[in-house]
Amino acid sequence: MQNSPLARASRVALVALVVCALGSAVLVSGCGKQQPAFQNLDLTGNKQFGSDFSLPDTSGKTRTLADYKGKAVVLFFGYTHCPDVCPTTMAELSQALQQMGPEDAKRVQVLFVTVDPERDTPALLSQYVQAFNPTFVALRPANDAQLQKITKDFRVYYAKVPGKTPDSYTMDHTAASYVFDPDGKLRLFARDGQGAQPWVHDLKLLLD
């Protein structure tokens, strides 16, 4: 899914941007109080990525960060026909919430943003995310403009890769998620397929 030369180049460019931005943030905050030791990339104070979103959920209701104030929000990009990384990460996030315990888990919201709204109907998306965890919510760009805006805002790469038939295509896309703290501030860039433990560690830090 994410192994084409173009996708690899996009990931390298994105990671380079994150590292560069992170370095700048460290310089700025070096004289202040010590920042938490996250296991994922700390984007605290970074201005080069999106700070909010506005997308319909599977019921058609437009969702923004304000809807989840008081919760840590994981903004996950993927698609339901993904053969590997997406379902693995969704399962890991569900495991992480279980390991965190019910009280902390209530303060985390996972949002699955499809990069394949052509095939990912509202009904399919709802069924897909709730199969992993009933609290997960799916967001579906209503048109190309909405998809292009959110992926541009968060610097997410996506591209259709033709299959043997018109309906058997796959989607190359950035294998990463963004995490906002309970105050709605962007804090982390989290790679997909990392296992449950880093999620538990970092989400607990954000909730403290």
N, C-alpha and C positions, 0 to 999 in steps of 0.2 A: 504493500500500500504506500509506504512512505520511502521507497528505496530507489526511485528513479533519480537520474543525475540532477534534474531540475529541483526535485524535492530536497535532495541532499544539500545542494547549493543554497537553497532557501533556508534550510535549518542552520547551516553554517553562518549565513549572514545574520539570521535572527539571534543566534547565540552570541555572535560578535557584538551585535548592537546591545544586547542585554548586559554583557560583561562590561562594555564601554560605559553604559549608563550606570551600572552598578559601581564602577570605579569612581565615577563622578560623585555619586551619592555618598560613598565612603569618605571622600575628601571633604565634602560639605559637612558631614555629621561627625567627623573625627574628633572635634573638640567638644561635642555634646555628650550626652549620656550614652552608655554602651547599648548597642542594638541587640535584640534577641539573636541567638545562634540558630538560625533556620537551617534546615537540611536542603531546602530548595533555594533558588536564587532570590535574594531579597531585592524587591523593586521599590522599597519605601522611598517616597519623594520623587520617584521617576515621573517625568512629564511626557515621555515619548510613546506612551501606550494609552489606550482608551481609559476613560475614567467613569464611564457609564454605558448603558445600552438601552434600547427601546425595541423590543421584539414581542410578537404575539406568542402566547403559549398554545397548547393543543386545544384549548377551549375558545381561542380567539381573543382572549384578554391580553392587552399590551402590558408587558412587564418591564420594570426598570429596577435599578438597585434599591430605590426607595421602598419597594415592596418587601424587601428582606432586611430592613434596618434592624440592627441588633443581632444579626447572624453573620457568621463567616460564609462567604459565597464563593463556591468553586465554579468558574465558568469554563466548561469543557467543550471543545470543538470536535465533532466527529460525524458519523453517519451510521445508520442502522445496518447496512450491508457490509460494514467493515469486517474483514475476516479475522483480525488478530488484535491489534493494539487497543482499539476502542472497547470491545467487550472485556478485555483483560483489565483495563483501567477502571471501567465501571464496576467490575466485581471487586477490585481492590478498594475503591472508595466505599463501597457498601461494607466491606470487611472492616475498614478503618472506623466507620461510624459505630459498628458493633463493638469494636475494641475500646472505643472512647467512653462507652456507657451511655445510657438513655438520656441523662440530663445534658451532657455536652453535645450529644448527637442532635438534640432538638435545636441546638444553636448553630447548626451547619446546614446550608442549602446548596445542593448540587444542581447546577443548571446545564443541561445538555443542549448545545446549539448545533443543529444540523447544517452541514455544508452541502447537503444533497436534498434540498426541498423538493426537487423534481420527483423523487421516488418516496421520500419520507413524508407520507401523509400524516395529518394530525393523529388519526387513529393508530397508525403504525408506530409513531413516535411515543405516544402515551403508553401503549402496550410494551414497547421496548424498554423504556426507562424504568417502569414500575416492575418489570420482571427482575431487575437488579435490586431495587429498593422502592417501596411505595412512597417515600418522601421525595424522590427525585422528580424534577420538573424538566420537560422538554420545551425548547423554544424553536420556532420555525419561521425563518424570514419569509415574509409574504410575497416577496418579489426579488428580482435580481439586485435592485437598488439597495434594499435592506441587507442582503447578503454581502454585497460589495462594501457597504459602509462598515458593518461590524468587523469584517475580516481586515479591512484597511485600518480601522481604528486600533485593532489589537495585533496588527502585523501578522495575521494568520494566512499562510499560503494554502491554496486549494486549487486543484485542477482535475478535470475528468480524464480518465485513462480508458480509451475504448476497449471493449471486450469482443468476444466472438459474435455476439448479437447486440442490437441496440440497447437492450435492457440489462446486459451483463457487464456493464462498465464498472470500474472501481474509481475511487477518489483518492488521489494523492493529497495529503494535507499535513499541516504542522502538527506534530504529535506532542502537544503541550496544553496546559491549562493555566488560567490566571486565577489568583485567589485574592479576594477582598476581605478586609477585616470587618468586625461588627459595626464600625463607624462608616463603612462604605468607601474606605481608602484602598487603592490597589497596593498589595504588599508582596505577592509572590508570583514567580514564574515557575511552574512545576512541570517537569517532564512526565510524560505518560509511561505506564508500564514499569514503575519504580518499586512496586510492592506497597503494602498497606502501612508499614512502620513509619516511613517519612511523612506520610499524610497525618498519622496520629500525632507524631511529634510536633509538626508545624501548626496543625490546627489547634492543638491544645495551647501552644504558645500564643496564638492569636486570640484565643478565648479568655486567657488569663487577664 
